[in-house]
Structure formats: structure tokens, C-alpha cells
Amino acid sequence: MSDAPSPGPLPPTLSTELAARVPQLLEAMRSVGSGLELHSTLDRICETAAALTEARYAAIGVVDEDGRGLADFVFHGVDEVTARRIGRLPDGQRGLLGAIVRAPEPVRLADLARDPRSCGFPEHHPSMRSFLGLPIRVQGEIFGNLYLTEKRGDEPFNDYDLDMVRVLATEAGIAIGNARLYEAAKQRERWIDGSVAVTTALLSGGDVDDAMQVVAEQTRRLSGATAGIVLLPANEGGLEVAAVAADQPSNILGTVVPPESRVVAELLDGQAVFMDDAAADPRLITTLARGYGPTMMLPLLSDGRVLGALVTPRARGERPFTETERTLAIQFASQAALALMMADAQRDRERLAVYEDRDRIARDLHDLVIQRLFATGMMLESAQRGSVVPDVREGVGKAVDALDVTIQEIRTAIFALQQGPAEMPAGLRTRVLREINTAAVPLGFKPSHRFVGPVDALVGDLIGKNLIAALREVLSNAFRHAGAAHIDVVVDATATLPGGRKGVRLTVADDGVGVPEGGRRSGLKNLKRRAESLGGDSRHGPGIGKDGGGTTVVWEVPLE
């Protein structure tokens, strides 16, 4: 007999079923960890878990930050048509899914309809019997729950299925953690890029309304909101909508949220306001929040001064903003407020330089040009009296009359140059004349003008302010690009717009070079956007030059 020691008991062997599944499990783990985008990672986990357990349906319910419901629900096995017919996704507030959210432990059922925690299925929901659910943890915290239903062959899920899914859930937690870190980094990068774009727009020295529009558009894009809204302090108190960027055209530009609103008081006090359902929030006393759900309202706060607010609403029923999104949005608002203050200071310096230059031009026009023209007129009058030829006397007389008109126009221009912003008259007719007289200096001639109807009585302040901005834009474009010798300006407060609406129409026609093919059209786009924000439109066509030369710009908005 051999004296060799006994080899001892053999290690336990894997069951045939478990051994057959090990390669499949390893492949599943490899697949789950193969990507970094969070939502595609969740899709991949659902698909992999369903294949591993031979389940017809799989889903992951992402637990919200409060741990009381589901913030997201990713599913596999239900086609899009059926999903639309079912309607709203589970919120984890009730039923079996709600019970698992509140007590995140593995649950295995042969027939989930018989479980007392079940509350049934909504209409059009596919039939489901067998059920397996267990939590997914990321760095020790509950991220969500993995649900598997309807094992093929009408069999219940067994112990092997549970063991496999436990291992997969552990790997899924690691993959989700990596995806969340990656997504957070990308999200911060997007917000930083957005802050840079806003700062550049505000400090570029361009039109203030255009810069505010950039802020609104960046706010909407970065927050994934339905709209981005910029509010600025209103003259009569409260906050006024200064810029709107939305998926659909909006007519809320210029709407004032009154100072009586609790939200206005909180924002002007420098507090951020977060709402889960803005349409139902009692603090909002206007109709602006109608149709909106989760909303962030962020003060534009810099150096203890509130310059306005940013509003980022989502549609009702959409997911609320996460804590990370709120933090990034607050930082973005602070950066935008700082850029806004710097832009205001820069514009003040530029405005001072312009006023100084205007004073110098006014003095030169008065002291030099008018005096020389007056002296020339005196010389012509003397020559007229000394001439015995009738034609010469008549021609010199016309020249003297033309000089008198020119002197009057220059004096009007001097008056316009010497006026400060506080002296600007309130009447729309007078403001239009002011713009025309101011434009006459760089143009070298005074555009003709005509008013139709009682413009001061019919056109309100908001529309009037935008009409003046549109007129200034068109006259500026005519000076810089058109090379026109004649410009006609018509303000018609009795216009009838498409659909029979009463409106005001601004028409500016010139005989310049027209709009070149392929040329820059940013000014025309600004005009159209400004009109659309008030429910109107803007268009351009042939001018008043020979054979339709030049450009005619029509800007019109409803009065009601």
C-alpha cells in the first residue's frame, strides 16, 4: 500500500446550468462596461440583463434625489408605439415599484399580479407575470432598481437568475458610476463654454438686445429647458421680459411680472427660486407660467447688486432639475451677471466718448460750417443784387434758398447731437424724427418721412421702443452698406396686417445698391426676430431706385 496522503475532498463543482452561463455572464459584464454615455449605458444594462435571464422585458428605474420616487425610467422590450399608447412612465410613488424604491431589496415573484403591493397595469400595458427586481448601487448609494419580467417559457425566475443579475448589477453600478463622472465632466464643460459665449456677446460692444438674446439662447440650450428667458428690472417696478429663446414663437417679450409677486421679491433679494410645477405654484400671479413644470429662476447677482434674472422652465411632466444642474445654473447666472456689469461699464465709457465726440462735431458745425455757409449766402445775395441778367438773378436766388434750407437742417442736426438720453422725448413721432435727423449727419442728406394715423395715440411704449430700434437698424445699414442718395421713411399706424389684424407698419425704402447675393443678413434677421417676438413679421424687397434698385424694408407688428 502506498503511504501517500489522501488528496482530501474535491472542491464543489458548478452546476451544469451555472457553468453554461459563466461565459454569457462574462460577456454581459464586458458589454455593460463598454461605454461612457449614461443613457446608452442604462439601455445596454437592460438589454444585457434581459438576454442573460431570458426575460422578455427589462427596465431600470432611476431613483430621484429625495429617494421617494423615480426621476427616470429606461425600458427594453416595449416598442415605441406601445409605449406611446401606455402614456406616462412609472413615477415610483405607488404599487410594487414604489415599494421597491422605499425598501431596496431583491424581490422575486412568480405572478406579480398576486402580490398585495401591486396596483395593476395601465391600459394598453403588455401582460406580465414573473418578476425579478433588485437595487443597483453606485459607490454604496442606491442609484435605481433593475426590473425583469416575463421569463420566456412562462417559467419563474430561479436562484441562478438572481445570482447572475446580482453580479451584473454590481458591474452595472461601476459602469454607471463611470458614466456619471463622464457626463458630469461634459456637462460642466458645456456650461463653461456657454459662459464664455455669453461673456463674449456682452463684451463685444454689439447691440444690447442681441446680447440678451444670446444669454437667453445659451440658458435654454445648457439647461435643456423649453425656453430661456431674461428678466430685467422694469421702470414701473417688478421684472420685465427682455429676451426670450423658445422652441415655439413667443409673444411674452415686454411682459412685466409685477412687484407684488413673491417670486420677484425673492429674486430681487438675491435668492434662487426652484419649482417642481410652476403652473401650480401659488407664488406666480401672472400667466407666464402656464404650461410650465420644473423651473429654475436665478438672480443675476454681482457684487451684491441684482441686475435681473434668468428663467429656465421645462414642460409639465418633464423631469425636475438635478442638484448638479441647479449648481451649474447658479454659477452660470453669476458669470452672466458679472459680464453684464462689465458690459454696462464698457458701454458707459463708449457712450461718454460718443457724447464728447458729438459735442465736438456740434461745435464744429455751429462755429465753422454754418458760419461759412452763412457767409457764402451773403456773398451770393450781394452778387444777385449786382447782376442785371434775369436768369442769373433767379439761379442765384435758388442757390441762396437751398443754403437756407441746408443751414436749418444742420441746426436740427446740432440740436439732435446736443441732446442727452434723459432729454429724449416720449412721443413716437418725435423719436422717429430724432432718429431721422441723427442719421442725416453720417448720410449727408435727410431722409424724407411721412406719418399715417395718430401714431402717438395708437402705438404703445413696448412696440414704439422696438419700432425705433428697427428704424435705427435700417438707417444704420443704409449708411454703412447701401450707398443711397434718397431714403423714404413711412410710419403707418392704420395698417391692416395678415388675418385682418390692426397694426403699425414701418417702411424704409432707399435707392442704393440693394442686398447683395450671399451678403451678410444679420441685420435683417435681427429685424425679423424682433418683429416675431411681438407677433409680427419683417421682410424686404426692391427699392425706389431705377428699375427697382435699392431695398425696401417693411417691419410690422399688431397693435392688439
FIDRENPA-539200 format. One record per residue (C-alpha): x, y, z; residue number from 1. Coordinates in nm, 4 decimals. Layout:
N
- X	Y	Z	NUM;
...
//
This chain:
560
- 0.0000	0.0000	0.0000	1;
- 0.1137	0.3486	-0.0688	2;
- 0.1898	0.5793	0.2175	3;
- 0.0879	0.8853	0.0095	4;
- -0.1528	1.1195	0.1872	5;
- -0.5163	1.1323	0.0847	6;
- -0.5985	1.4135	-0.1608	7;
- -0.8846	1.5289	0.0605	8;
- -1.2354	1.6298	-0.0539	9;
- -1.2768	1.7570	-0.4063	10;
- -1.3917	2.1250	-0.4491	11;
- -1.7597	2.1689	-0.5168	12;
- -1.8369	2.1698	-0.8850	13;
- -2.0560	2.4254	-1.0599	14;
- -2.3925	2.3043	-1.1678	15;
- -2.4313	2.2395	-1.5375	16;
- -2.6687	2.5365	-1.5790	17;
- -2.4435	2.7774	-1.3881	18;
- -2.1299	2.6625	-1.5709	19;
- -2.3059	2.7154	-1.9029	20;
- -2.3944	3.0707	-1.8030	21;
- -2.0490	3.1861	-1.6874	22;
- -1.9222	3.2779	-2.0388	23;
- -2.2502	3.4550	-2.1019	24;
- -2.2138	3.6470	-1.7738	25;
- -1.8561	3.7492	-1.8568	26;
- -1.9661	3.8723	-2.1982	27;
- -2.2528	4.0590	-2.0350	28;
- -2.0148	4.2299	-1.7916	29;
- -1.7868	4.3297	-2.0786	30;
- -2.0793	4.4736	-2.2722	31;
- -2.2146	4.6718	-1.9779	32;
- -1.8830	4.8492	-1.9191	33;
- -1.8104	4.9318	-2.2830	34;
- -1.9498	5.2872	-2.2990	35;
- -1.9455	5.6190	-2.1153	36;
- -2.2704	5.7910	-2.2120	37;
- -2.5142	5.7411	-1.9235	38;
- -2.8419	5.6805	-2.1051	39;
- -2.6872	5.4377	-2.3560	40;
- -2.5236	5.2582	-2.0619	41;
- -2.8640	5.2126	-1.8994	42;
- -3.0084	5.0848	-2.2286	43;
- -2.7231	4.8384	-2.2561	44;
- -2.7746	4.7132	-1.8990	45;
- -3.1439	4.6498	-1.9653	46;
- -3.0761	4.4651	-2.2891	47;
- -2.7949	4.2591	-2.1365	48;
- -2.9925	4.1642	-1.8249	49;
- -3.2895	4.0555	-2.0387	50;
- -3.0669	3.8368	-2.2552	51;
- -2.8886	3.6877	-1.9540	52;
- -3.2122	3.5813	-1.7809	53;
- -3.4221	3.5180	-2.0931	54;
- -3.6649	3.7908	-1.9840	55;
- -3.8966	3.9474	-2.2378	56;
- -3.8955	4.2895	-2.0676	57;
- -3.6387	4.4819	-1.8647	58;
- -3.6283	4.8297	-1.7133	59;
- -3.4218	5.0495	-1.4839	60;
- -3.5955	5.2974	-1.2581	61;
- -3.3563	5.5766	-1.1587	62;
- -3.4361	5.6922	-0.8055	63;
- -3.4755	6.0699	-0.7614	64;
- -3.2555	6.2730	-0.5295	65;
- -3.5073	6.2572	-0.2450	66;
- -3.5273	5.8777	-0.2696	67;
- -3.9071	5.8894	-0.2780	68;
- -3.9764	5.8187	-0.6446	69;
- -3.8289	5.7706	-0.9898	70;
- -3.6579	6.0515	-1.1800	71;
- -3.6129	5.8442	-1.4973	72;
- -3.7349	5.5128	-1.6367	73;
- -3.5407	5.3291	-1.9087	74;
- -3.7085	5.0225	-2.0615	75;
- -3.6361	4.7381	-2.3040	76;
- -3.8799	4.5101	-2.4865	77;
- -4.1720	4.7523	-2.5230	78;
- -4.1869	4.9097	-2.8681	79;
- -4.2335	5.2853	-2.9123	80;
- -4.5909	5.2568	-3.0411	81;
- -4.6993	5.0616	-2.7327	82;
- -4.5063	5.2986	-2.5055	83;
- -4.6913	5.5974	-2.6518	84;
- -5.0259	5.4242	-2.6059	85;
- -4.9430	5.3466	-2.2422	86;
- -4.8586	5.7122	-2.1847	87;
- -4.6943	5.8340	-1.8691	88;
- -4.3981	5.6361	-1.7353	89;
- -4.3999	5.4971	-1.3782	90;
- -4.3076	5.7528	-1.1130	91;
- -4.2285	5.5037	-0.8351	92;
- -4.4761	5.6669	-0.5964	93;
- -4.7069	5.3658	-0.5559	94;
- -4.7518	4.9981	-0.6320	95;
- -4.4818	4.7342	-0.6399	96;
- -4.2218	4.9671	-0.7956	97;
- -4.2873	5.2222	-0.5244	98;
- -4.2452	4.9549	-0.2562	99;
- -3.9073	4.8547	-0.4013	100;
- -3.7983	5.2205	-0.4111	101;
- -3.8786	5.2551	-0.0408	102;
- -3.7285	4.9151	0.0532	103;
- -3.4477	4.8388	-0.1966	104;
- -3.4149	4.4633	-0.1536	105;
- -3.4299	4.1811	-0.4129	106;
- -3.7846	4.0753	-0.4975	107;
- -3.8730	3.7595	-0.6930	108;
- -4.2340	3.6767	-0.7823	109;
- -4.3958	3.4021	-0.9857	110;
- -4.7002	3.6226	-1.0543	111;
- -4.6638	3.9868	-0.9697	112;
- -5.0382	4.0475	-1.0129	113;
- -5.0987	3.8377	-0.6991	114;
- -4.8623	4.0428	-0.4850	115;
- -5.0584	4.2667	-0.2446	116;
- -4.8266	4.5602	-0.3258	117;
- -4.9229	4.5514	-0.6938	118;
- -5.1709	4.8138	-0.8152	119;
- -5.2308	4.6716	-1.1638	120;
- -5.1249	4.7855	-1.5092	121;
- -5.2402	5.0890	-1.7059	122;
- -5.4422	5.0461	-2.0243	123;
- -5.2505	4.9065	-2.3269	124;
- -4.9739	4.7720	-2.0970	125;
- -4.8477	4.4244	-2.2033	126;
- -4.9260	4.1284	-1.9793	127;
- -4.6519	4.0445	-1.7243	128;
- -4.6385	3.7661	-1.4652	129;
- -4.2943	3.6579	-1.3464	130;
- -4.0897	3.9355	-1.1871	131;
- -3.7361	3.9898	-1.0609	132;
- -3.6235	4.3208	-0.9146	133;
- -3.3134	4.4292	-0.7256	134;
- -3.1310	4.7526	-0.6468	135;
- -2.8305	4.8944	-0.8340	136;
- -2.5805	5.0666	-0.6060	137;
- -2.3232	5.3213	-0.7193	138;
- -2.0435	5.3830	-0.4691	139;
- -2.2569	5.2411	-0.1916	140;
- -2.5641	5.4560	-0.2659	141;
- -2.8866	5.3431	-0.4324	142;
- -2.8880	5.4637	-0.7937	143;
- -3.2001	5.2795	-0.9013	144;
- -3.3614	4.9411	-0.9428	145;
- -3.3359	4.6820	-1.2187	146;
- -3.6651	4.5147	-1.3101	147;
- -3.7026	4.1973	-1.5190	148;
- -4.0388	4.0471	-1.6149	149;
- -4.1947	3.7682	-1.8181	150;
- -3.9265	3.4984	-1.8327	151;
- -3.9602	3.3049	-2.1570	152;
- -4.1410	2.9718	-2.1360	153;
- -4.3758	3.1072	-1.8671	154;
- -4.1275	2.9977	-1.6015	155;
- -4.0495	3.1895	-1.2839	156;
- -3.7045	3.3385	-1.2337	157;
- -3.4827	3.0970	-1.0384	158;
- -3.1905	3.1272	-0.7976	159;
- -2.9399	3.1186	-1.0829	160;
- -3.1127	3.4152	-1.2470	161;
- -3.0943	3.6091	-0.9207	162;
- -2.7253	3.5274	-0.8702	163;
- -2.6386	3.6264	-1.2255	164;
- -2.8281	3.9532	-1.2048	165;
- -2.6649	4.0350	-0.8706	166;
- -2.3225	4.0076	-1.0317	167;
- -2.4425	4.2088	-1.3304	168;
- -2.5889	4.4766	-1.1011	169;
- -2.2510	4.5162	-0.9317	170;
- -2.0788	4.5641	-1.2669	171;
- -2.3621	4.7949	-1.3750	172;
- -2.3019	5.0111	-1.0662	173;
- -1.9383	5.0560	-1.1659	174;
- -2.0307	5.1346	-1.5270	175;
- -2.2986	5.3810	-1.4181	176;
- -2.0545	5.5496	-1.1805	177;
- -1.8043	5.5974	-1.4622	178;
- -2.0752	5.7224	-1.6966	179;
- -2.1994	5.9711	-1.4376	180;
- -1.8494	6.1083	-1.3831	181;
- -1.8011	6.1416	-1.7578	182;
- -2.1394	6.3057	-1.8038	183;
- -2.0779	6.5469	-1.5165	184;
- -1.7454	6.6493	-1.6719	185;
- -1.9062	6.7017	-2.0130	186;
- -2.1925	6.8942	-1.8536	187;
- -1.9528	7.1280	-1.6717	188;
- -1.7608	7.1758	-1.9960	189;
- -2.0812	7.2761	-2.1769	190;
- -2.1750	7.5281	-1.9079	191;
- -1.8236	7.6772	-1.9155	192;
- -1.8408	7.7092	-2.2956	193;
- -2.1819	7.8727	-2.2590	194;
- -2.0436	8.1223	-2.0055	195;
- -1.7646	8.2113	-2.2481	196;
- -2.0161	8.2650	-2.5298	197;
- -2.2290	8.4917	-2.3109	198;
- -1.9296	8.6923	-2.1894	199;
- -1.8069	8.7371	-2.5459	200;
- -2.1512	8.8506	-2.6647	201;
- -2.1936	9.1009	-2.3815	202;
- -1.8450	9.2487	-2.4156	203;
- -1.8372	9.2589	-2.7950	204;
- -1.9867	9.6072	-2.7994	205;
- -2.2787	9.4997	-3.0190	206;
- -2.6494	9.5582	-2.9784	207;
- -2.7681	9.5068	-2.6194	208;
- -3.0851	9.3256	-2.7308	209;
- -2.8758	9.0835	-2.9383	210;
- -2.6512	9.0148	-2.6382	211;
- -2.9548	8.9480	-2.4174	212;
- -3.0845	8.7091	-2.6824	213;
- -2.7553	8.5178	-2.6691	214;
- -2.7943	8.4872	-2.2902	215;
- -3.1487	8.3513	-2.3328	216;
- -3.0470	8.1026	-2.6024	217;
- -2.7480	7.9731	-2.4062	218;
- -2.9592	7.9415	-2.0909	219;
- -3.2193	7.7319	-2.2745	220;
- -2.9629	7.5122	-2.4511	221;
- -2.7490	7.4406	-2.1465	222;
- -3.0354	7.3665	-1.9081	223;
- -3.2307	7.1528	-2.1567	224;
- -3.5333	7.3736	-2.0907	225;
- -3.8328	7.4539	-2.3070	226;
- -3.7381	7.8205	-2.3031	227;
- -3.4713	8.0582	-2.1831	228;
- -3.5986	8.3922	-2.0500	229;
- -3.4065	8.7010	-1.9379	230;
- -3.5814	8.9356	-1.6948	231;
- -3.4576	9.2889	-1.6271	232;
- -3.5907	9.5464	-1.3780	233;
- -3.8915	9.7352	-1.5163	234;
- -3.9299	10.1115	-1.4894	235;
- -4.2563	10.0767	-1.3002	236;
- -4.1186	9.8089	-1.0678	237;
- -4.1115	9.4321	-1.0994	238;
- -3.9239	9.2445	-1.3709	239;
- -3.9743	9.2770	-1.7469	240;
- -3.9141	9.0039	-2.0061	241;
- -3.6183	9.1433	-2.2044	242;
- -3.5295	8.8380	-2.4165	243;
- -3.6887	8.5008	-2.4964	244;
- -3.5478	8.1922	-2.6657	245;
- -3.8043	7.9157	-2.7148	246;
- -3.8804	7.6199	-2.9400	247;
- -4.2040	7.7896	-3.0457	248;
- -4.2592	8.1616	-3.1228	249;
- -4.3495	8.3522	-2.8079	250;
- -4.5293	8.6823	-2.7576	251;
- -4.4270	8.7387	-2.3948	252;
- -4.1485	8.9865	-2.4764	253;
- -4.2085	9.3020	-2.2752	254;
- -4.4421	9.1338	-2.0245	255;
- -4.3875	9.2670	-1.6722	256;
- -4.4006	9.0439	-1.3654	257;
- -4.5380	9.2888	-1.1047	258;
- -4.3514	9.3681	-0.7830	259;
- -4.6392	9.2172	-0.5836	260;
- -4.5273	8.8694	-0.6909	261;
- -4.3468	8.6817	-0.4143	262;
- -4.1073	8.5416	-0.6720	263;
- -3.9989	8.8931	-0.7751	264;
- -3.9307	8.9820	-0.4134	265;
- -3.7196	8.6687	-0.3652	266;
- -3.5239	8.7239	-0.6875	267;
- -3.4556	9.0912	-0.6128	268;
- -3.3395	8.9779	-0.2702	269;
- -3.0769	8.7626	-0.4449	270;
- -3.2416	8.4254	-0.3808	271;
- -3.2677	8.1489	-0.6399	272;
- -3.6187	8.0033	-0.6796	273;
- -3.6779	7.6396	-0.7782	274;
- -4.0187	7.4970	-0.8627	275;
- -4.1327	7.1444	-0.9419	276;
- -4.4513	7.2672	-1.1112	277;
- -4.4523	7.6376	-1.1999	278;
- -4.8079	7.6278	-1.3387	279;
- -4.9420	7.5264	-0.9972	280;
- -4.7096	7.7360	-0.7788	281;
- -4.9088	7.9985	-0.5837	282;
- -4.6154	8.2421	-0.5804	283;
- -4.6632	8.3146	-0.9518	284;
- -4.9533	8.5529	-1.0100	285;
- -4.9163	8.6005	-1.3884	286;
- -4.9994	8.3707	-1.6799	287;
- -4.6322	8.3381	-1.7805	288;
- -4.6018	8.0024	-1.6032	289;
- -4.8991	7.8452	-1.7816	290;
- -4.7920	7.5105	-1.9264	291;
- -4.4563	7.5044	-1.7456	292;
- -4.3438	7.2419	-1.4957	293;
- -3.9966	7.2235	-1.3341	294;
- -3.8485	7.5738	-1.3387	295;
- -3.5338	7.7491	-1.2201	296;
- -3.5436	8.1248	-1.1569	297;
- -3.1952	8.2574	-1.0916	298;
- -3.0959	8.6111	-0.9898	299;
- -2.8316	8.7860	-1.1989	300;
- -2.6353	8.8814	-0.8899	301;
- -2.2943	9.0510	-0.8931	302;
- -2.1195	9.2434	-0.6172	303;
- -2.4375	9.2478	-0.4102	304;
- -2.6420	9.4025	-0.6921	305;
- -2.9284	9.2215	-0.8655	306;
- -2.9284	9.3103	-1.2360	307;
- -3.2155	9.0845	-1.3375	308;
- -3.2965	8.7142	-1.3510	309;
- -3.2735	8.4056	-1.5717	310;
- -3.5701	8.1678	-1.6042	311;
- -3.5389	7.8121	-1.7383	312;
- -3.8771	7.6348	-1.7496	313;
- -3.9438	7.2800	-1.8637	314;
- -4.2798	7.1496	-1.9831	315;
- -4.5190	6.9972	-1.7318	316;
- -4.4450	6.6312	-1.6706	317;
- -4.0752	6.6577	-1.7561	318;
- -3.8102	6.5593	-1.5035	319;
- -3.7087	6.8134	-1.2383	320;
- -3.3673	6.9773	-1.2392	321;
- -3.0992	6.7846	-1.0545	322;
- -2.8840	6.9298	-0.7793	323;
- -2.5883	6.9393	-1.0191	324;
- -2.7912	7.1269	-1.2810	325;
- -2.9042	7.3773	-1.0209	326;
- -2.5479	7.4394	-0.9025	327;
- -2.4152	7.4831	-1.2567	328;
- -2.7021	7.7148	-1.3482	329;
- -2.6385	7.9354	-1.0440	330;
- -2.2696	7.9601	-1.1382	331;
- -2.3668	8.0435	-1.4972	332;
- -2.6022	8.3188	-1.3781	333;
- -2.3267	8.4683	-1.1615	334;
- -2.0880	8.4700	-1.4584	335;
- -2.3525	8.6261	-1.6825	336;
- -2.4219	8.8950	-1.4190	337;
- -2.0517	8.9798	-1.3940	338;
- -2.0252	9.0026	-1.7728	339;
- -2.3385	9.2199	-1.7764	340;
- -2.1879	9.4625	-1.5250	341;
- -1.8615	9.4785	-1.7214	342;
- -2.0569	9.5360	-2.0431	343;
- -2.2569	9.8182	-1.8780	344;
- -1.9344	9.9825	-1.7626	345;
- -1.7848	9.9420	-2.1096	346;
- -2.0935	10.0905	-2.2756	347;
- -2.0880	10.3823	-2.0310	348;
- -1.7295	10.4570	-2.1321	349;
- -1.8159	10.4274	-2.5004	350;
- -2.1278	10.6408	-2.4541	351;
- -1.9221	10.9108	-2.2814	352;
- -1.6746	10.9057	-2.5673	353;
- -1.9608	10.9351	-2.8179	354;
- -2.1146	11.2308	-2.6316	355;
- -1.7794	11.4051	-2.6214	356;
- -1.7385	11.3438	-2.9939	357;
- -2.0913	11.4645	-3.0633	358;
- -2.0267	11.7842	-2.8673	359;
- -1.7135	11.8447	-3.0726	360;
- -1.8999	11.7807	-3.4012	361;
- -2.1836	12.0092	-3.2925	362;
- -1.9386	12.2880	-3.2065	363;
- -1.7581	12.2456	-3.5393	364;
- -2.0849	12.2511	-3.7314	365;
- -2.2003	12.5612	-3.5481	366;
- -1.8741	12.7545	-3.5389	367;
- -1.7342	12.6622	-3.8775	368;
- -1.9797	12.5107	-4.1230	369;
- -2.2828	12.7288	-4.0530	370;
- -2.0735	13.0451	-4.0411	371;
- -1.9135	12.9616	-4.3756	372;
- -2.2475	12.8755	-4.5332	373;
- -2.3960	13.1982	-4.3972	374;
- -2.1031	13.3984	-4.5372	375;
- -2.1416	13.2234	-4.8723	376;
- -2.5110	13.3109	-4.8736	377;
- -2.4296	13.6756	-4.8050	378;
- -2.1854	13.6786	-5.0967	379;
- -2.4443	13.5244	-5.3282	380;
- -2.7082	13.7754	-5.2244	381;
- -2.4638	14.0574	-5.2978	382;
- -2.3895	13.9042	-5.6396	383;
- -2.7621	13.8694	-5.7056	384;
- -2.8235	14.2372	-5.6402	385;
- -2.5366	14.3371	-5.8694	386;
- -2.6459	14.1213	-6.1624	387;
- -2.8609	14.2596	-6.4440	388;
- -2.9234	13.9240	-6.6130	389;
- -3.2635	13.7787	-6.5038	390;
- -3.1581	13.4148	-6.5377	391;
- -2.8512	13.4706	-6.3234	392;
- -3.0555	13.6523	-6.0575	393;
- -3.3076	13.3645	-6.0498	394;
- -3.0367	13.0977	-6.0304	395;
- -2.8519	13.2737	-5.7519	396;
- -3.1799	13.3164	-5.5625	397;
- -3.2457	12.9430	-5.5759	398;
- -2.8938	12.8747	-5.4507	399;
- -2.9479	13.1121	-5.1575	400;
- -3.2788	12.9394	-5.0709	401;
- -3.1056	12.5999	-5.0817	402;
- -2.8355	12.7294	-4.8475	403;
- -3.1025	12.8484	-4.6025	404;
- -3.2637	12.5025	-4.6013	405;
- -2.9221	12.3417	-4.5512	406;
- -2.8455	12.5723	-4.2582	407;
- -3.1800	12.4813	-4.0952	408;
- -3.1115	12.1088	-4.1386	409;
- -2.7637	12.1442	-3.9894	410;
- -2.9087	12.3323	-3.6931	411;
- -3.1582	12.0493	-3.6440	412;
- -2.8712	11.8015	-3.6539	413;
- -2.6787	12.0097	-3.3990	414;
- -2.9814	12.0056	-3.1685	415;
- -3.0030	11.6268	-3.2015	416;
- -2.6318	11.5898	-3.1306	417;
- -2.6534	11.8053	-2.8185	418;
- -2.9454	11.6137	-2.6648	419;
- -2.8630	11.3627	-2.3933	420;
- -3.0531	11.0389	-2.3218	421;
- -3.2524	11.1976	-2.0409	422;
- -3.3821	11.4615	-2.2807	423;
- -3.5284	11.2157	-2.5296	424;
- -3.8967	11.2987	-2.5824	425;
- -4.1558	11.0328	-2.5145	426;
- -4.3699	11.0747	-2.8263	427;
- -4.3115	10.8177	-3.1022	428;
- -4.3427	11.0795	-3.3772	429;
- -4.0725	11.2933	-3.2142	430;
- -3.8461	10.9926	-3.1558	431;
- -3.8783	10.8945	-3.5225	432;
- -3.7833	11.2475	-3.6266	433;
- -3.4909	11.2389	-3.3881	434;
- -3.3599	10.9182	-3.5454	435;
- -3.4029	11.0637	-3.8949	436;
- -3.2222	11.3863	-3.8028	437;
- -2.9422	11.1961	-3.6306	438;
- -2.8987	10.9695	-3.9339	439;
- -2.8826	11.2733	-4.1619	440;
- -2.5350	11.3631	-4.0347	441;
- -2.3487	11.0476	-4.1489	442;
- -2.5761	11.0024	-4.4529	443;
- -2.5085	11.3522	-4.5848	444;
- -2.8787	11.4102	-4.6527	445;
- -3.2024	11.3998	-4.4583	446;
- -3.4372	11.1064	-4.5290	447;
- -3.7916	11.2072	-4.6153	448;
- -4.0648	11.0975	-4.3766	449;
- -4.4411	11.0564	-4.3546	450;
- -4.6768	10.9566	-4.0720	451;
- -5.0140	10.7908	-4.1296	452;
- -5.2658	10.7989	-3.8463	453;
- -5.2246	10.9107	-3.4827	454;
- -4.9029	10.7191	-3.4145	455;
- -4.8515	10.8643	-3.0662	456;
- -5.2007	10.7647	-2.9552	457;
- -5.2155	10.4168	-3.1102	458;
- -4.8638	10.2785	-3.0626	459;
- -4.7740	10.1692	-2.7097	460;
- -4.4399	10.2070	-2.5376	461;
- -4.3159	9.8500	-2.5961	462;
- -4.3983	9.8497	-2.9679	463;
- -4.2691	10.2054	-3.0026	464;
- -3.9383	10.1144	-2.8420	465;
- -3.8930	9.8207	-3.0786	466;
- -4.0019	10.0257	-3.3825	467;
- -3.7380	10.2886	-3.3031	468;
- -3.4754	10.0150	-3.2663	469;
- -3.5819	9.8699	-3.6033	470;
- -3.5661	10.2141	-3.7691	471;
- -3.2205	10.2758	-3.6242	472;
- -3.1033	9.9369	-3.7541	473;
- -3.2334	10.0036	-4.1080	474;
- -3.0905	10.3566	-4.1267	475;
- -2.7574	10.2305	-3.9957	476;
- -2.7495	9.9583	-4.2611	477;
- -2.8372	10.2154	-4.5290	478;
- -2.5468	10.4367	-4.4226	479;
- -2.2935	10.1523	-4.3961	480;
- -2.3881	9.9360	-4.6929	481;
- -2.6475	10.0873	-4.9255	482;
- -2.4712	10.3923	-5.0740	483;
- -2.8151	10.5527	-5.1112	484;
- -2.8880	10.9063	-5.2257	485;
- -3.2522	10.9056	-5.1187	486;
- -3.4409	10.7327	-4.8333	487;
- -3.8141	10.7391	-4.7607	488;
- -3.9471	10.6562	-4.4103	489;
- -4.3183	10.5873	-4.3543	490;
- -4.4802	10.5024	-4.0205	491;
- -4.8386	10.3828	-4.0711	492;
- -5.0393	10.3277	-3.7522	493;
- -5.3540	10.2335	-3.9509	494;
- -5.2071	9.9308	-4.1297	495;
- -5.4053	9.6096	-4.1730	496;
- -5.1881	9.3008	-4.1217	497;
- -5.2478	8.9441	-4.2483	498;
- -5.5538	8.7968	-4.0803	499;
- -5.7222	9.1369	-4.0612	500;
- -5.5317	9.2460	-3.7512	501;
- -5.4774	9.6164	-3.6855	502;
- -5.1110	9.7039	-3.6700	503;
- -4.8343	9.9550	-3.7202	504;
- -4.6086	9.9276	-4.0257	505;
- -4.2643	10.0845	-4.0651	506;
- -4.1460	10.1102	-4.4269	507;
- -3.7950	10.2298	-4.5132	508;
- -3.7083	10.2435	-4.8849	509;
- -3.3810	10.3549	-5.0471	510;
- -3.2251	10.3773	-5.3940	511;
- -2.8908	10.2205	-5.3001	512;
- -2.7152	9.9052	-5.4164	513;
- -2.9670	9.6621	-5.2644	514;
- -2.8959	9.3443	-5.0690	515;
- -2.6114	9.1555	-5.2429	516;
- -2.6448	8.7827	-5.3075	517;
- -2.4599	8.5880	-5.0400	518;
- -2.4007	8.9009	-4.8337	519;
- -2.4396	8.9251	-4.4564	520;
- -2.8023	8.9388	-4.3482	521;
- -2.7638	8.9517	-3.9707	522;
- -2.9350	9.2920	-3.9570	523;
- -3.2382	9.1626	-4.1492	524;
- -3.2526	8.8582	-3.9213	525;
- -3.2465	9.0838	-3.6153	526;
- -3.5373	9.2843	-3.7558	527;
- -3.7394	8.9696	-3.8253	528;
- -3.6703	8.8236	-3.4823	529;
- -3.7683	9.1491	-3.3126	530;
- -4.0964	9.1617	-3.5076	531;
- -4.1789	8.7941	-3.4457	532;
- -4.1269	8.8385	-3.0720	533;
- -4.4193	9.0838	-3.0851	534;
- -4.6353	8.8637	-3.3085	535;
- -4.5438	9.0439	-3.6311	536;
- -4.3093	8.9998	-3.9259	537;
- -4.0387	9.1729	-4.1286	538;
- -3.9480	9.1411	-4.4969	539;
- -3.7517	9.3179	-4.7672	540;
- -3.7845	9.3742	-5.1414	541;
- -3.6909	9.6048	-5.4298	542;
- -3.6167	9.9690	-5.3534	543;
- -3.7142	10.3034	-5.5050	544;
- -3.4174	10.3372	-5.7400	545;
- -3.4247	10.2942	-6.1164	546;
- -3.5661	9.9528	-6.2179	547;
- -3.6300	9.8676	-5.8534	548;
- -3.2767	9.9408	-5.7401	549;
- -3.2097	9.9622	-5.3691	550;
- -3.4012	9.7999	-5.0859	551;
- -3.7393	9.8387	-4.9201	552;
- -3.7666	9.7032	-4.5650	553;
- -4.1111	9.6501	-4.4123	554;
- -4.1399	9.5928	-4.0358	555;
- -4.4891	9.5412	-3.8961	556;
- -4.6446	9.4241	-3.5701	557;
- -5.0025	9.4039	-3.4412	558;
- -5.1309	9.6720	-3.2062	559;
- -5.3559	9.4344	-3.0101	560;
//
